[in-house]
Amino acid sequence: TLKGDANTVGVRGLANLTHALEDILIVLAKRPELLDAECADLLIGAGDTVEEIADHLLGRGPAPGGFLDTYQPVLDTANALMDGADAVPAKAASATPAQDASQNIAVADVSTADSIGAASIGAAVVGATSVGTETVEPQSGMAASGIQSLNVPSALLDELQRLAGEGLVTARQIDRQLDSLGGLHRDQRQGVRNTHELMGRLDDLVALRGAALQSTAQKAGADLDPLEIDQYNELHVISRQLLEAHADSAEFMRRIERAMNALADLRSEQEQLNRELQRTVLRTRTVPFSQVSARLQRIVRQTSKQVLKPVQLELVGESLPLDAELLERVVEPLAHVLRNAIDHGIESPGRRREAGKPEEGRIVLRVGLQGDSATIDIQDDGAGLDFAAIRERAIEAGLLGAEQDADERLLTRMILLPGFSTRSAATEVSGRGIGMDVVNQRIAALRGAMTITSERGIGMRVSLRLPVTQTLANVIVARGQRQVSAVVASSVERVISFAAGECLFDAHDGRLWVMLGDERVPALPIETFYGVSADPRMWLDVPGVGLQVRDADGRVSVVLVQSIDEVRSTVVKPIGAYLPPIPAVRGVTQLGDGGLAPVIDVDVLLQSLQGRALDIGALTLADAPVATRVVVADDSLSVRRALEQLMQDAGFEVETARDGFEALAAIQAKPTHAVLVDLEMPRMNGLEVARNLRTHTETRDLPVVMITSRATEKHQAMAEQAGVTRMLGKPFSEDSLVALVRELIAERAAAGDSAP
């Protein structure tokens, strides 16, 4: 049976082994008393071999060795049981693998059926018939329940997931527009109230005016007394028409409010439907982790037999659904971590007895969800990392000096370096061409993160955090001084707020620190991740917010941001095939206002910065550039918005004001480099703003540019007398205005540098 073409022998072997196992199980189902410990071990070993062959034919693992050593005992047992034996043959059940290489099928004999697909394997297994037995397998699973299944390409599922995510983005934009409409409605409602007050005052004035007219008419000898008939003039008529129009406007406002409330209810229902659609689409791509549990158990059993160390694998949370593609790609890294734990971490039974541990080692694999990320923890109860051996190997490789100090965190990171190993030669168990550095690289390729912790004599823990899906993410929209970032929520432990004075600058080490209770935690602006300098003054002596993150070594840091806009689920769009992958950047997302923001894993970025040995917290107040800020004051909304957009596009930080009072408040609140004002404004005009600025020492030389349509010689003289730096008449050139502002700011800076 095992002879034939090399391209078909793998399928033939799988079919025949499965056929023999089927015969054994049929007999055991009728006579369960024949199942003893030796028979159970034989069945487990044969099942592992079947999985190995199937995995290899599907391209998911190496070719199995010693096929005949497994197949022959199974065949002998099947023949004996089918012939009516009263017990499992002891020789077959206790057969040990032969050491003679001639008894093993060559790798090519079992493995070169790569061109044969899963359908061929299924056909070979189904085509096998039992000797002397006719059975009819009952339907089970979906067939028994009447549920039909379809084979759907994964690309179609990806497109469905993308469209569901785009629906969420559109819904967020609708929410933004509804919020804007709500703000306009509130302003309009306040305007109606103000109009009502004005109409009341107008009605009172009209009544007084009417009384005066009636008194004049009585003196002139009118035919009718004013008490006998009311007299109206044109002013009364217009007043009454205005009151009626106002009443109609109030009714329209109430109708608009009812329509907006109904729209808000519909929007809530749509939000619920969108989320349900998203969850349903996600379920189409997910499979329970238990689908790979048998493979992992088999790997642990085989490895423990090879190294003669009894080990038990415990799986926690294996019913948790994960993305099918992600699960398939993470199996091989998990397999190596398990082999490494058994070969390097778990002690021999004798050493475990000496250490007071049970002879059987224990590995616990926990699967969980944290936000939109899957977490996989592999914890063993072995001896932990051998830091002495790691240090010796690092010194041999020139990574450490003989007298150089290295803590356990640094030594732990050493095992992630390419080619680093404490073994002088690769073994059959853990030397399969993949090291912990490759595991780390594969996890990083999945946009995940890996952390390793070890305790001497207690064991080692490997923690993996992987995104459940590559197209959706729960993010915290954080706004920095120059950049808006969508920070993956699962990479942040919590959002913190600190009071004024709790963010400190240490002049000795040039670092920012934040007080979290009684603990001083290092802090860094979010711009540090983009290689851009930030002004640390904006967090000193003022309240602020930050993102608490933890690096691979467990150390806590705070990422300082200017504000937190929102927390939401969003679509992650790939950056593009023409750009290389950026570490810790999943892609780009579209915000509610139409802008774009990178989706980043802050903890991975922090680890990347530390890996490059960068001093991420070093800041110098004297060298830190301050954001160039301009205040725009104009009572016209359209002009304010136009100037704000113009100056923002030019790279300035812009604050707007509706009149002179608001402009002065904005200037006093934060360092300002230039002011653009209008001449005519309510409460305080542009001339009064300039006079006020010139009376204070800190703003005496602040550039003030006045933009007005009244640019006659008389107005220019008044502006010059008030202290206006430059005066521009409308219309003006936008490029000229930007160039003028930059020139005035540069002149002020040069004058400040040359001052004694």
Salt bridges, closest charged atoms under 4 A:
ASP23 OD2 - HIS19 NE2 3.60
GLU33 OE2 - ARG31 NE 3.74
ASP48 OD1 - ARG301 NH2 2.20
GLU51 OE1 - ARG298 NE 3.46
ASP55 OD1 - ARG60 NH2 2.82
ASP55 OD2 - ARG295 NE 3.32
ASP55 OD2 - ARG298 NH2 2.62
ASP86 OD1 - ARG31 NH2 3.53
ASP114 OD1 - HIS56 NE2 3.94
ASP158 OD1 - ARG285 NH1 2.63
GLU159 OE2 - ARG162 NH2 2.56
GLU166 OE2 - ARG162 NH1 3.83
GLU166 OE2 - LYS573 NZ 3.44
ASP175 OD1 - ARG267 NE 2.69
ASP203 OD1 - ARG240 NH1 3.77
GLU251 OE1 - ARG254 NH2 2.84
GLU251 OE2 - ARG258 NH2 3.86
GLU257 OE2 - ARG189 NH1 3.36
GLU271 OE1 - ARG267 NH2 2.72
GLU271 OE2 - ARG275 NH2 3.02
GLU276 OE1 - ARG279 NH2 2.75
GLU314 OE1 - ARG362 NH2 2.30
ASP323 OD1 - ARG285 NE 2.79
GLU325 OE1 - ARG285 NH2 3.34
GLU328 OE1 - ARG60 NH1 3.74
GLU328 OE2 - ARG295 NH1 3.68
GLU332 OE2 - ARG339 NH1 3.87
ASP343 OD2 - ARG423 NH1 3.28
GLU347 OE1 - ARG352 NH1 2.99
GLU347 OE2 - LYS357 NZ 2.97
GLU359 OE2 - ARG353 NH1 2.69
ASP372 OD2 - ARG586 NH1 3.71
ASP377 OD2 - ARG461 NH2 2.66
ASP381 OD2 - ARG352 NH2 2.83
GLU396 OE1 - ARG393 NH1 3.62
ASP407 OD2 - ARG409 NH2 3.56
GLU493 OE2 - ARG550 NE 2.51
ASP506 OD2 - ARG520 NH1 3.59
ASP535 OD1 - ARG537 NH1 3.22
ASP551 OD2 - ARG555 NE 3.18
ASP553 OD2 - ARG413 NH1 2.25
ASP553 OD2 - ARG555 NH2 3.16
ASP565 OD2 - ARG479 NH2 2.68
GLU566 OE2 - ARG568 NE 3.31
ASP601 OD1 - ARG465 NH1 3.56
ASP601 OD2 - ARG586 NE 3.10
ASP603 OD2 - ARG465 NH2 2.66
ASP615 OD1 - ARG511 NH2 2.71
GLU653 OE2 - LYS670 NZ 2.61
ASP659 OD2 - ARG683 NH2 2.95
GLU662 OE2 - ARG658 NH2 2.86
GLU680 OE2 - ARG710 NE 2.82
ASP701 OD1 - ARG748 NE 3.43
